[in-house]
Amino acid sequence: MITVGSLYSGVGGIDLGFQQEGFSISWSNEWDKNACITFRHNFDHKLIEKDIWDLDFTKLSKIDVLTAGFPCQSFSVAGYRKGFKEKRGQHFFRILDCMDSHKPSIVFLENVKNLKNHDSGNTFKTIVKCLKERDYAIYDKIINTKELTSLPQNRERIYIVCVKNSINKHQKFSFPSKNVKTKNISSLISKKYDSSLIYNDSFKHFKILEKEIKSEKTIYQWRRQYVRENKNNVCPTLTANMGTGGHNVPIIKQGSVIRKLSPMECFLFQGFPKEFKLPNIAKSHLYKQSGNSVSVPVIQLLAKEIKKLF
């Protein structure tokens, strides 16, 4: 059994993708208490609820694969892009600490696509340099969820697969290619929904929504003073900002009703199974968790290719 240690686990999206390919998750780490609640509703393996800066890696069981969807705000276009200058941007160096302790055969990293070009490419050069110094071959690619899987979500992320040179000289890693048709948005929309999701006259810009939101075949976004229609018939990138204000949540028209996507629908657009359990906590936390997570089918396809290296 190929063992995995998971840092920055969130609600377990990366864990789930690797599990679906037969990997065994030895341990996971997450500090956000609400994400941990959702995680424990769905997984039985060891979850260490602790700030990564307080983790003693020497006390964790050895693993074959280390995964980390490390904090992206410091590199994100939606954030302040301060990079390594702030603590959130320094989490990468804690990943290196874990690598030094465990020396995994494979390291799997996920982040926003802007990581590649942050600080004119210098941030990424530093990351690659540090990984190569630890005797890893580096494979990286920016992947859009809609262009690799059947999920109708526009979500570009960079994936970095680090392979120990002792393995790489015998077996090279290859990124997968798409061989499935993209689903229709309607296949992920529920006919049943909570009335709290519905827009009505109590929203001061409701008249604008009524005027602009006409099609049931696409997804819309409210942008402070105007409606943005996603004309490519896919869901826009789901973000953690959905948890900071209800109007950041994508909007759909369903019959005569104009409403937000539900938290469960957001998880479905990330490729989580319908059986994934959402705890009874505030919707704002669930929206944030879905936006912070990963597209599970992308992870599964990458895990499938990683498995070939063993």
Buried (B, 14 or more C-beta within 10 A) or exposed (E): EBBBBBBBBBBBBBBBBBBBBEBBBBBBBBBBEBBBBBBBBBBEBBBBBEEBEEBEBEEBEEBBBBBBBBBBBBBBEEBEBBBBEBEBBBBBEBBBEBBEBBEBBBBBBBBBBBBBBBBEEEBBEBBBEBBEEBEBBBBBBEBBBBEBBBBBBBBBBBBBBBBBEEBBEEEEBEBBEBEEEBBEBEEBBEEEBEEEBBBEEEBEBEEBBBEBBEEEEBBBBBEEEEBBBBEEBBBBBBBBBBBEEBBBBBBBBBEEBBBBBBBBBBBBBBBBEEEBEBBEBEBBBBBBBBBBBBBBBBBBBBBBBBBEBE
